[in-house]
Amino acid sequence: MTSTPLDLTADRPLIIEQLLLQADDLSAADAPHDQVDDLINTALELLTDQTQAVQ
């Protein structure tokens, strides 16, 4: 069985959206701010990487 690598370029917008939705859910559930911040920071890093790749 061969595994295909994650196509981060194509999946990146969906991944960013899922990270932000999860951060929103955690925030609404009064999760620790560290967890929410980590998800938001990861989404921002992916967004920044995507923006630089487009330029």
Residue pairs with C-beta under 8 A, 6 or more apart in sequence:
8 15
9 53
12 46
12 49
12 50
13 50
15 46
16 43
16 46
16 47
16 50
19 39
19 40
19 42
19 43
19 46
20 39
20 40
20 43
22 39
23 36
23 39
23 40
23 43
26 35
26 36
26 39
27 36
